[in-house]
Amino acid sequence: MYFLEILKEMDNRHQDEIEILYAEANELLSIVVASIKTLRNREDQR
């Protein structure tokens, strides 16, 4: 996601598209983190 922040600062013409991509990346990251937490909780219960 860091590269999207850099790209956003460098390219003013595509701000809207970059913000959409940033939001999508953030949502995907949240899903991955939640999945890892779920897996760890299941492993701890065994």
A tleap script that builds the chain and sets N, CA, C and O, in Angstrom:
source leaprc.protein.ff14SB
mol = sequence {
  NMET TYR PHE LEU GLU ILE LEU LYS GLU MET
  ASP ASN ARG HIE GLN ASP GLU ILE GLU ILE
  LEU TYR ALA GLU ALA ASN GLU LEU LEU SER
  ILE VAL VAL ALA SER ILE LYS THR LEU ARG
  ASN ARG GLU ASP GLN CARG
}
set mol.1.N position { 0.814 -1.180 0.000 }
set mol.1.CA position { 0.000 0.000 0.000 }
set mol.1.C position { 0.869 1.260 0.000 }
set mol.1.O position { 0.434 2.339 -0.404 }
set mol.2.N position { 2.083 1.093 0.456 }
set mol.2.CA position { 2.986 2.235 0.483 }
set mol.2.C position { 3.217 2.779 -0.922 }
set mol.2.O position { 3.283 3.991 -1.131 }
set mol.3.N position { 3.340 1.860 -1.885 }
set mol.3.CA position { 3.583 2.319 -3.257 }
set mol.3.C position { 2.392 3.107 -3.798 }
set mol.3.O position { 2.577 3.991 -4.635 }
set mol.4.N position { 1.187 2.812 -3.346 }
set mol.4.CA position { 0.023 3.588 -3.778 }
set mol.4.C position { 0.085 5.010 -3.219 }
set mol.4.O position { -0.306 5.966 -3.888 }
set mol.5.N position { 0.574 5.139 -1.998 }
set mol.5.CA position { 0.723 6.473 -1.422 }
set mol.5.C position { 1.747 7.289 -2.208 }
set mol.5.O position { 1.538 8.472 -2.477 }
set mol.6.N position { 2.847 6.649 -2.570 }
set mol.6.CA position { 3.871 7.338 -3.360 }
set mol.6.C position { 3.313 7.719 -4.728 }
set mol.6.O position { 3.503 8.841 -5.197 }
set mol.7.N position { 2.630 6.783 -5.354 }
set mol.7.CA position { 2.048 7.048 -6.668 }
set mol.7.C position { 1.039 8.192 -6.605 }
set mol.7.O position { 0.975 9.023 -7.511 }
set mol.8.N position { 0.265 8.229 -5.547 }
set mol.8.CA position { -0.725 9.291 -5.376 }
set mol.8.C position { -0.065 10.661 -5.282 }
set mol.8.O position { -0.578 11.646 -5.813 }
set mol.9.N position { 1.077 10.714 -4.602 }
set mol.9.CA position { 1.796 11.980 -4.479 }
set mol.9.C position { 2.450 12.392 -5.795 }
set mol.9.O position { 2.598 13.583 -6.071 }
set mol.10.N position { 2.835 11.420 -6.598 }
set mol.10.CA position { 3.546 11.722 -7.834 }
set mol.10.C position { 2.620 12.028 -9.006 }
set mol.10.O position { 2.983 12.786 -9.906 }
set mol.11.N position { 1.429 11.443 -8.996 }
set mol.11.CA position { 0.535 11.555 -10.152 }
set mol.11.C position { -0.789 12.188 -9.729 }
set mol.11.O position { -1.640 11.516 -9.147 }
set mol.12.N position { -0.960 13.450 -10.013 }
set mol.12.CA position { -2.176 14.159 -9.623 }
set mol.12.C position { -3.344 13.892 -10.560 }
set mol.12.O position { -4.490 14.183 -10.218 }
set mol.13.N position { -3.070 13.350 -11.722 }
set mol.13.CA position { -4.137 13.141 -12.706 }
set mol.13.C position { -5.065 11.989 -12.352 }
set mol.13.O position { -6.220 11.971 -12.776 }
set mol.14.N position { -4.575 11.033 -11.583 }
set mol.14.CA position { -5.347 9.814 -11.319 }
set mol.14.C position { -5.657 9.635 -9.832 }
set mol.14.O position { -5.682 8.509 -9.335 }
set mol.15.N position { -5.888 10.715 -9.140 }
set mol.15.CA position { -6.139 10.674 -7.704 }
set mol.15.C position { -7.322 9.768 -7.349 }
set mol.15.O position { -7.231 8.954 -6.430 }
set mol.16.N position { -8.426 9.913 -8.076 }
set mol.16.CA position { -9.635 9.138 -7.768 }
set mol.16.C position { -9.400 7.642 -7.918 }
set mol.16.O position { -9.811 6.855 -7.066 }
set mol.17.N position { -8.737 7.253 -9.002 }
set mol.17.CA position { -8.479 5.836 -9.238 }
set mol.17.C position { -7.542 5.253 -8.181 }
set mol.17.O position { -7.724 4.124 -7.725 }
set mol.18.N position { -6.553 6.033 -7.809 }
set mol.18.CA position { -5.605 5.564 -6.803 }
set mol.18.C position { -6.293 5.413 -5.446 }
set mol.18.O position { -6.013 4.467 -4.709 }
set mol.19.N position { -7.181 6.332 -5.118 }
set mol.19.CA position { -7.922 6.228 -3.853 }
set mol.19.C position { -8.799 4.984 -3.828 }
set mol.19.O position { -8.928 4.340 -2.786 }
set mol.20.N position { -9.398 4.641 -4.951 }
set mol.20.CA position { -10.211 3.424 -5.041 }
set mol.20.C position { -9.329 2.191 -4.831 }
set mol.20.O position { -9.689 1.286 -4.079 }
set mol.21.N position { -8.180 2.163 -5.496 }
set mol.21.CA position { -7.254 1.043 -5.332 }
set mol.21.C position { -6.750 0.941 -3.891 }
set mol.21.O position { -6.603 -0.156 -3.354 }
set mol.22.N position { -6.490 2.080 -3.280 }
set mol.22.CA position { -6.026 2.101 -1.893 }
set mol.22.C position { -7.093 1.513 -0.963 }
set mol.22.O position { -6.778 0.735 -0.062 }
set mol.23.N position { -8.338 1.886 -1.184 }
set mol.23.CA position { -9.437 1.363 -0.368 }
set mol.23.C position { -9.575 -0.144 -0.554 }
set mol.23.O position { -9.778 -0.872 0.418 }
set mol.24.N position { -9.466 -0.612 -1.784 }
set mol.24.CA position { -9.549 -2.048 -2.054 }
set mol.24.C position { -8.404 -2.792 -1.380 }
set mol.24.O position { -8.611 -3.847 -0.781 }
set mol.25.N position { -7.211 -2.250 -1.477 }
set mol.25.CA position { -6.051 -2.883 -0.850 }
set mol.25.C position { -6.220 -2.936 0.662 }
set mol.25.O position { -5.851 -3.923 1.297 }
set mol.26.N position { -6.766 -1.897 1.226 }
set mol.26.CA position { -7.008 -1.863 2.668 }
set mol.26.C position { -8.030 -2.921 3.075 }
set mol.26.O position { -7.864 -3.577 4.103 }
set mol.27.N position { -9.078 -3.092 2.283 }
set mol.27.CA position { -10.074 -4.115 2.572 }
set mol.27.C position { -9.479 -5.515 2.476 }
set mol.27.O position { -9.755 -6.371 3.316 }
set mol.28.N position { -8.663 -5.746 1.452 }
set mol.28.CA position { -8.017 -7.050 1.313 }
set mol.28.C position { -7.074 -7.329 2.475 }
set mol.28.O position { -7.018 -8.449 2.982 }
set mol.29.N position { -6.340 -6.314 2.891 }
set mol.29.CA position { -5.452 -6.475 4.032 }
set mol.29.C position { -6.241 -6.820 5.292 }
set mol.29.O position { -5.814 -7.664 6.080 }
set mol.30.N position { -7.369 -6.183 5.482 }
set mol.30.CA position { -8.220 -6.470 6.645 }
set mol.30.C position { -8.722 -7.909 6.619 }
set mol.30.O position { -8.775 -8.565 7.659 }
set mol.31.N position { -9.084 -8.398 5.455 }
set mol.31.CA position { -9.553 -9.777 5.317 }
set mol.31.C position { -8.436 -10.757 5.653 }
set mol.31.O position { -8.660 -11.741 6.357 }
set mol.32.N position { -7.241 -10.492 5.154 }
set mol.32.CA position { -6.101 -11.371 5.422 }
set mol.32.C position { -5.777 -11.382 6.908 }
set mol.32.O position { -5.540 -12.447 7.478 }
set mol.33.N position { -5.761 -10.225 7.538 }
set mol.33.CA position { -5.460 -10.142 8.969 }
set mol.33.C position { -6.524 -10.887 9.777 }
set mol.33.O position { -6.190 -11.609 10.717 }
set mol.34.N position { -7.782 -10.724 9.426 }
set mol.34.CA position { -8.855 -11.429 10.129 }
set mol.34.C position { -8.712 -12.938 9.958 }
set mol.34.O position { -8.952 -13.691 10.902 }
set mol.35.N position { -8.329 -13.384 8.778 }
set mol.35.CA position { -8.130 -14.813 8.534 }
set mol.35.C position { -6.981 -15.363 9.376 }
set mol.35.O position { -7.084 -16.456 9.934 }
set mol.36.N position { -5.903 -14.616 9.464 }
set mol.36.CA position { -4.765 -15.050 10.281 }
set mol.36.C position { -5.166 -15.134 11.750 }
set mol.36.O position { -4.803 -16.086 12.440 }
set mol.37.N position { -5.906 -14.149 12.225 }
set mol.37.CA position { -6.359 -14.171 13.626 }
set mol.37.C position { -7.256 -15.366 13.886 }
set mol.37.O position { -7.135 -16.027 14.917 }
set mol.38.N position { -8.157 -15.644 12.951 }
set mol.38.CA position { -9.050 -16.795 13.099 }
set mol.38.C position { -8.259 -18.088 13.154 }
set mol.38.O position { -8.533 -18.944 13.995 }
set mol.39.N position { -7.292 -18.242 12.281 }
set mol.39.CA position { -6.458 -19.441 12.261 }
set mol.39.C position { -5.701 -19.600 13.572 }
set mol.39.O position { -5.638 -20.700 14.120 }
set mol.40.N position { -5.129 -18.522 14.076 }
set mol.40.CA position { -4.393 -18.576 15.334 }
set mol.40.C position { -5.305 -18.940 16.503 }
set mol.40.O position { -4.918 -19.704 17.388 }
set mol.41.N position { -6.522 -18.386 16.499 }
set mol.41.CA position { -7.477 -18.712 17.581 }
set mol.41.C position { -7.863 -20.193 17.530 }
set mol.41.O position { -7.991 -20.839 18.570 }
set mol.42.N position { -8.045 -20.717 16.348 }
set mol.42.CA position { -8.394 -22.142 16.207 }
set mol.42.C position { -7.244 -23.026 16.663 }
set mol.42.O position { -7.464 -24.056 17.300 }
set mol.43.N position { -6.015 -22.628 16.340 }
set mol.43.CA position { -4.859 -23.403 16.766 }
set mol.43.C position { -4.707 -23.367 18.291 }
set mol.43.O position { -4.320 -24.365 18.900 }
set mol.44.N position { -5.009 -22.228 18.903 }
set mol.44.CA position { -4.898 -22.112 20.363 }
set mol.44.C position { -5.950 -22.945 21.073 }
set mol.44.O position { -5.725 -23.376 22.204 }
set mol.45.N position { -7.090 -23.184 20.442 }
set mol.45.CA position { -8.168 -23.954 21.063 }
set mol.45.C position { -7.875 -25.451 21.051 }
set mol.45.O position { -8.514 -26.206 21.784 }
set mol.46.N position { -6.944 -25.883 20.253 }
set mol.46.CA position { -6.631 -27.328 20.170 }
set mol.46.C position { -5.701 -27.743 21.250 }
set mol.46.O position { -5.333 -28.915 21.332 }
savepdb mol mol.pdb
quit
